[in-house]
Amino acid sequence: ASGVDHDGSAQAQVVRREPGFLVNFTPGRAQDVFADLDVPAQAFLVSGTRGLTILLVTWVFLRLVDILTSAARERMVREERRAAVSMLDLGCRVAKVLIVALGLLGLLQNLGFNVSGIVAGLGLGGVALAFAAQKTVENLFGGVSLSLDQPIRVGDFCRYGSGMGTVEDVGLRSTRIRTLERTVVSVPNGQL
């Protein structure tokens, strides 16, 4: 305040400054600031906060899959289950795709899209894909079974169908066997 004192001398002007906005920012003050905004700005802030939360949760789950995969890989290598490591990589990729897909669906829902139609379409597409890829899926499950149960391993001599030979590689889709005639035959895992 400025003015003249009772004895006539000029008073120094006192300027009072509040500390910076962020330093003095409390939850109650945040609520006041939020309440002062118009409705579209409030909706934008709420939607943005939800979107950031969805991204954060998706990132946390992706990191969790990486950590769990790394720990499982170390254990499998220690137990000398090297064939199962490839299955672990496949499982990791599938889990990450599902996590990202769920995150994207959450973001789309947050943006106001009707995701129930998308999910229904994916369900019908999944059924069509399952029928089209029936043999591939059969071989994939055969590969998973061979890797986890290990009824045959690399170096084993085995009989398959009408032939026999030594197992050279057990893959996700097929197993390579070197026959007695020294030729390499690829046998689908669904047949083994």
C-alpha positions, 0 to 999 in steps of 0.5 A: 500500500502507498500513501501518506503516513500520519506524520506526512512522510511517504510510505514505501510501497509494499508489494506482496507476491505469492510463491510460484503457482506450482509451489502453492498448488494443492489438491484443493486449489487444483479442484478450484482451477478445474471447477473454473474451466468450461465444460469442454476443457474439463472433458478434454482434461479428463479424457487426456488423463484417462488416455495417459493412464491407459498408456501407463498401465499398458507400458507397465504390463509390457515391462512385466511381461519382459521381466517375467520372460527374462526370469523364465528364460534364465531358469530354462537355460539353467535347466538346459531346456533350450527347446522351450526357450523358443516357445517362451519367445512365442508366448512373450510375443503373443502376450505383448500383442494381446496387451497392446490390443487391449490398450488400443481398445481402451484408448479407442473407448476413451476417444468415444468409439464404440468398441463392442462392434470392433470386438464382435468383428474380431470374434467373427474374424477369429473364427474364420482365421481358425478354420483357414489356419487349422493345420497350422494351428495343429502343427503349432500345438504339436510343436508346443507339446514336443517342446514342453513334454520332450518325447523326442529330442535333438539327436534321438533316433525315431520312427515316424509314419513309414520312415525313421531317422535321427532328429536334427531340429524340433521347431514350432511348425515341423521337426527335421529328421535325417533319414537312413538314406542321409536326406533331411525330411521335414515332418509336421509336428501335428503328425508326430 
